[in-house]
Amino acid sequence: MRVGEGKVSGRHPLFGQILLKQSKITVEQLDEALEKQASTRKYIGELLVEMGAIEPGDIEKALEIQRNYYPEDGGP
């Protein structure tokens, strides 16, 4: 199984999973970014922008969706 194939589950989805669900990226693009992240220590969003897969504005939209999964106090 490729890493990007996981499902959005639990109380909050992972950043890359949100972009997959929005059809902003492909599983292959997410897998490539995750592989690069292991050696570069950069954020997935930053890597996907560098790869030309998303625009910087897509990062903010995905983070807003992710934040909405947390309760009012901001914690998981």
C-alpha positions as CSV (number, residue, x, y, z in Angstrom):
1,M,0.0,0.0,0.0
2,R,1.2,3.4,-0.8
3,V,1.2,5.9,2.0
4,G,-1.2,8.3,0.3
5,E,-3.9,5.6,0.1
6,G,-5.0,5.9,3.8
7,K,-8.5,7.1,4.5
8,V,-9.5,10.3,6.2
9,S,-10.5,9.0,9.6
10,G,-10.4,9.9,13.3
11,R,-11.1,13.3,14.7
12,H,-9.1,15.2,12.2
13,P,-7.8,14.4,8.7
14,L,-4.2,14.6,7.6
15,F,-3.2,17.6,5.4
16,G,-2.4,15.5,2.4
17,Q,-5.7,13.5,2.7
18,I,-7.7,16.7,2.6
19,L,-6.0,17.6,-0.7
20,L,-6.7,14.2,-2.0
21,K,-10.4,14.4,-1.1
22,Q,-10.6,17.8,-2.8
23,S,-8.9,16.3,-6.0
24,K,-6.1,18.9,-5.7
25,I,-3.5,16.2,-5.9
26,T,-3.1,12.6,-6.9
27,V,-2.0,9.7,-4.7
28,E,1.2,9.5,-6.6
29,Q,1.9,13.2,-5.9
30,L,1.3,12.7,-2.2
31,D,3.5,9.7,-2.1
32,E,6.3,11.6,-3.9
33,A,6.0,14.5,-1.4
34,L,5.9,12.2,1.6
35,E,9.1,10.5,0.3
36,K,10.8,13.8,-0.2
37,Q,9.6,14.9,3.3
38,A,11.5,12.1,4.9
39,S,14.8,13.5,3.7
40,T,14.1,17.2,3.6
41,R,12.1,17.8,6.7
42,K,9.9,20.3,4.8
43,Y,6.2,20.6,5.2
44,I,4.1,18.5,2.8
45,G,2.3,21.7,1.5
46,E,5.7,23.3,0.8
47,L,6.9,20.3,-1.1
48,L,3.7,20.1,-3.2
49,V,4.0,23.7,-4.1
50,E,7.6,23.2,-5.1
51,M,6.4,20.2,-7.3
52,G,3.8,22.4,-8.9
53,A,1.0,20.2,-7.7
54,I,-0.8,23.0,-5.7
55,E,-0.9,26.7,-5.3
56,P,0.0,28.4,-2.0
57,G,-3.6,29.3,-1.5
58,D,-4.5,25.6,-1.5
59,I,-2.4,25.2,1.7
60,E,-4.5,27.8,3.6
61,K,-7.8,26.2,2.5
62,A,-6.7,22.7,3.5
63,L,-5.4,24.0,6.9
64,E,-8.7,25.7,7.5
65,I,-10.6,22.5,6.9
66,Q,-8.2,20.7,9.2
67,R,-8.6,23.3,11.9
68,N,-12.4,22.9,11.8
69,Y,-12.0,19.3,13.0
70,Y,-10.7,20.5,16.4
71,P,-13.0,21.6,19.2
72,E,-13.2,25.2,20.2
73,D,-10.3,25.0,22.6
74,G,-8.0,24.2,19.7
75,G,-6.8,20.8,21.0
76,P,-7.3,17.4,19.4
